[in-house]
Amino acid sequence: MVIRRGESWAENGPLARDAPVVCDDAALRGHVEQARRRGEQPGEIGLLGGDLCATLGGPCRRDRLNSAAALRAPIDVVRVETDGATYWFVAHLVAHRRGWRGEAAVAMNAEWLGGWKLGPRAHPNDGLVDVTSGRLRWQDRLVARRRAASGTHLPHPALRVQRRGRVELVFDRPTPVWLDGTRLGRAKRLVLTVEPDALTVVV
């Protein structure tokens, strides 16, 4: 069940003895995609780094995963449909051209993208994906870059923010797309759908 206001969410407890451990968002995404393509649930996974781990406040220590202090958190994943193909991401999707010129979009299931707080309201188990899209002038891109570290780049009149379970993005031309830091290719249309409570992440 996704988190609701006033309800408890994660709990403390060790990682299951036979559960896999991955080191970053890209590896976690790979595990999720393999399970989904087999028609299986991803199950329980230990996470030692990446932006989702940072969002969960994980200390990135393997010894903690087997202790009672470990945090066990149910996590949503986001399905991405484009050009007849289906993919998933666990932390974020980024779509932009060189220098962030023209139309760009960021879809956040985690709060962080590296050192940028691009999902200041994002929560990985609220059943929603936080999408910011639009087109900024070069002066505004410089200001937004400086403010992104604190999440104060929003609100902005040239940027549209959506927090929904399903979002469709359409660009004026094929645009490079990254899922959890891995280059996917170019796309002109993306349909994002949240899959709630898809797996349990332990940090």
N, C-alpha and C positions, 0 to 999 in steps of 0.2 A: 504494500500500500504506500503510495507517495506521501510525502510529508505534508501535514496540514498545520495551520497556525495553532500554537499552544500544545501540540503533541510532541512526545519524545520521538527521536529519530534513530540515530546510531546507538550501538551498545558496545561495551567492552567485552573482549574475549579473544582467544587465540585463533589463528588460522587453522583450518582442518589439516590433519597430518598429510593427506595425499593431495592437497590443493596446489596448483601451479603458482609460481611467483614470477612476476615480470618487472622490468626496470623502468618503464616509461609509458607514456600515453600511446605511442605508436605500437608497442608490443602488446599492450592491452587491447587496442583496437583489432590487431591481427588475431588475437585469441577469440574475441567476440565474433569477428567475421567468419572464422573457420567454423565455430559452433553454429552460427546462424545458417551457413550454407549446408551444414549437415542436418539441419532441422532440429538442433539440440539447444538446450539452455546453457549459457556460458558457465553457470554455477558460481563458485567462490574462488576468488583470486587474490593473492597477495600483491601489493603494489609498492615499489620502493622508490619511485621518483616520478617526475613529470608534473604537469600543471593540475591534473586532477588530484594528485597526491598533495600538492601545495594547497589546493582548495580545501581538502579534508584536514589540513594541519598535520599531515604525516611527517615524522622525523626522518624518514628514509633510512631506517635501520633494520636489517634482516633479523637481528636477535629479538626485536620488539614483536615481530609477527607471531612468534610462538609463545608470547607472554600474555598474562591476563590483562595487561595494560593496552594491548592492541585494540584499535577501533574497527568495528565491523559495521559497514555502512551499505545499505541497499542503494543501488545506483541505476538511473535511467541511462539508456543509450539513444542515439538519434539515427534513424534510418534516412539515407540519402538516395533518392531516385533521380537518375539523369540519363538521357539518351538510351533508354531501355535497360540500363544496368542499375544494380542496387549495391550500396555500400553502407557502412556504419561509422560513426565516430563516438568517442567517449568524452572528450574534453572540448574540442572546438573545430569548426570549419571556417576557413578563411578564403575569400575569393577577391582577388584584386589584380590589376595590371601593374607594370613596373612603376615604382614610385607612388603607388596608390592613386594614379591618375584615373579619371573617369569613374564609372560606377564601381562600387566596392561593397562587400558585405562581410560581416563577422557573425557567426552563430556560436553561441557559448552555452555549453552544459557545465563548464567549470567557470570559476571566477577569473582565472589568470591565463594569459597567453605570454609565457616568458615573464619579463618584467613589467608587462602592461596589464592593468586591471580592466580588461575590456568587457567583463561581465559583472559589473558592480552589484547587480541584483540577482545574478544567476545562482541557482542551487541545483546540484546534480540529482536531486530526487523530488522535484516539485511537479513533475509531469509536464514541464514547459521547457522550450528552448528560447533563449534570449537572443534576438537577431537585431543587429544594427546595420542599416544599409543607407546608401546615398552617394552623393558626389560632392567633394569638397574642393574649393579653390586652393591653390598651392599655399597661400598664406595661412588658410585655415588648417591645412594638413600639418604645417609646422607647429601651430599652436596645439592641435589635438595630440600630436606626438609627445609634446612636453607634458600635457595633462593626463595622458593615458596611464602613467605610472600610478596615479592616485585615483583613477576612475572618474575624474572631474571633467573629462572631455564631453560628457553628456550632462544635461540635454544640449542639443545644437539644432538650430532651425533647419539646417540642410540634411540632417540625419533622421531617419525614421527608425523608431524602436518598437519592436513587437515582442511580446511574451506570450507564446501560444503553443499548443500541442502539435500544430501542423502549420507550416509556413511554406509558401511558394515564392521563389526568387527568380526573376527574369531579368537578364542583362541585355544591353543593346548590342552586344557582340560577344563571341566566345571569350570567356575570362578564365585565367588560371585559377585552379582550386587546390587547396591543401586540406587534408583531413588529419588532425592530430599531428601536424608537422610534416606529413608525407605528401608529396606532390601527386595529385590524382590525374591531372590533365586539364583540358579546357572544357567549359560548359557554358551554355547560354540560358539553360533553365534547370533549376534544382527544386525538388520537392522534399522538404524535411518533415519527418514525422517522429515524434517522441515515442519510444517504447518503454513504458514505466517499469520500474523494479526488474530490470533485465538481468542483473547480477549482483553479487555481494562483493564489495571490495574491502580488503583488510589492510590497514596501514599502521 
